[in-house]
Amino acid sequence: MKNSNFPGSRHLLNRRGFLNQTVTGLSSIALTAMLAEQNLLAAERTVGGASPIRPQIDSGNPFAPRKPHFPAAAKNVLVIFCSGACSSIDTFDYKPALIKYHGKPMPGGEKLVTFQGAQGNLTRSPWKFKPRGESEKMISDLVPHLGELADDICFLHSIKSKTNTHGPGENYMSTGNTLDGFPSIGAWTSYALGSENSNLPAYVAIPDPRGTPQASVNNWGPGFLPATFQGTDFNATNPIRNLKRPGSISPATDLATRNYLQQLNSQHLERFPGDTELAARISSYELAARMQLSVPEISDLSKESASTLKMYGIDDTENELKASYAKNCLLARRLIEKGVRFVQLFNGAYQTGGEGVSNWDGHKKIEDQYNIHGPILDQPTAALIKDMKQRGLLKNTLVVWCTEFGRMPTFQKGASGRDHNPDGFTCWLSGAGVKAPFTYGATDEFGYKALENVLTVPDFHATILHLLGLNHERLTFYHNGLERRLTGVEGTVIKDILL
């Protein structure tokens, strides 16, 4: 074929040229493959000039335990997520200036307009703060049981978010991105490390008994990672759907059927060697079969002692919501005890038209709303941490308490509640690898903006991964031409809080 724009020009590709390019092209591909197998190709680069570390995943056993990048302080993570933006200045961040200047305009904020409108005056917390533990950390009477654990907690008082909206805020805290479609930190963890228990999911999300958080499954989704690394969501009230064996089928028949199906799947896989998607699908079916036995067993709380049930508040017949959340807390401990790598426990759920009723979104009547939420959270969560400590689980487990952002030190005009505040709020850590009692960072005298040792959510995530023995700059997944990572191009490990 000639180029018609240039009369008399030579053929663009004749037979000899075609054969020559085919030979040289194939040899180049072969050379590249050989160099890749021997790790002799030029290293790809990420931020900071470090080569990426992509876990080698066995598609037939994607949750096989994998080694961390360096010795880890923690083997497991338990995240306690207060959905709806729990107010730091009414729980863990004591601000005497709010008492002193109660009812007065915030200096420089007289014309401030936030998420839901104009702001009123500075307003002290409706709950008194008291010194707790030997550290005498000031913690609110809203959470007295958690206050008893002050000496076991590392408080981070200077975290900032990129958004003041609940859905994107939950996304940001759970995935490092405000948009949908990015992998959750639990998915990154199970992708990197696999699991120590082959009969349970590597990553379990436990939604609040009242429903899901506002960002819903994005909080435990896989994003662009393989779907097998998404969180499996169930709670003590609603176990995994379609898992129970029908009563008309005997255990022996059920087992024989599964064994026969496994045999057929193995034969089918032998016909398609190297088909990773098929291997992964068969692996997920086999895990589901094993979960038929393991999940009902781990969800059965009847074997727990009466004293344990009482400690968690499961026997509280006057507060059904508290008792239901307490069951979830006990389920979380049992999952960690069995080696589940990452457990994400939610307190608070999104409810259309029910603002503040089922989560921590205290816009209108914060005192009335938080007097409902505080008791639901406090005793069961404190019991969970105490129980884990007594059983020695905190030696290998990192406990993370977080929320999507904070709340204003003022009340909204025309309301008795606080608006959204992404500029300074508190999260905390406890357990493996962190100093306790310890306080890091600070907001201003009113709790409005982070001023001292300001932290970002990527810093928070980088530190969690570091405690798991993972380098946040090198843990990557190649997607759309980029070496993607949880922390993007941000994040610094908070080394001052590490043991």
C-alpha angles and dihedrals in degrees: 000000000000128000103251092204091066112048113214094016120146123260112278092224125010127182095267092049092048093053092045094051091045092054096045092043095052092046090052091052091049092049092049091050092050093048091048092052090053094043090241098128118108108274119254112236135227132182112316093023095277121141116242123255112214113181116241103240121202101215090206091054107020094167097054107136113265129197120253121240091254136357108307129220092203132040097184137032129211115192119195106196119192102204118209098042110283112222112250094197090058095048122021109357108075115204115184089182089069088062093045095048098033111152095016128109116266108252108256092005102083092114096032116141117192136174098310101025145276122001129236127204133316110279127198120227115274087224125071120237122225134187109259131201127344089307089059090219110179109241130167127257086235088079106027096154092053086046088064088063095056092118091056096053136088106207121207107196101173109062120139130198131207095226141042095205122098102228096046089039092056090045090052094049093045101036109016091244131087092215127078122254103054126119118262120237088251090056091050089050096050090044090054101038110018116206142294092218119064094188098058133048116272089228126036127183116199110200121206113270088244094060142278128322118260096264086047116188092002086081091067102020127127096227107189093345116100109288092240089076096061118113119265106229123212137123139203092268097044113032122196111305122247092009101112119097112245112252091235091065119074121225090245093053091045091052093046091050092051092048091050091048090050090052092051092047091050091052091048092050091052088061091057108040113185095023097135095180092055091047091050092049092051090047091053091050091051092049089050089053092051090047089061086075103028102047098052088047095051092043092053104099094174092096092061116102122258089243091056092049090050093048091056094043095243089135092058101122093177096059110045094175091054092048091050093050089046089058089054090051091052090047088053091054092049091050092050089046089056093052102259103165101218129018121183113195119191127207110190133025137217117253123181110234092004100095112185094355098102103020143028097278096126103178104132112024107008096172094053093042097045092046084065097043099040098066091043091056103032113061098033094047093046090048090051092055094042091049092050091049092050091051094048093246095126090068089074102019128082112209115206124192114191147151132193097257141324138263136254123266087226130069117242115256109267094012141081097226143077128259127226118289120187095169099083134001144142134259125165143204133208137178131022118044103352132107117250136219088028138137123200129184130359143223123223121281092280099042093246104119135021108245111158121060091347113212133200128209089250088057088052092049093044089055094049091051090046091055087053089055094256128132105224091204094055103036100095146155120206108235132160093347095310136101095236122202137177094251097042108207093331139071137094124201111247095233095173091072097049125101 
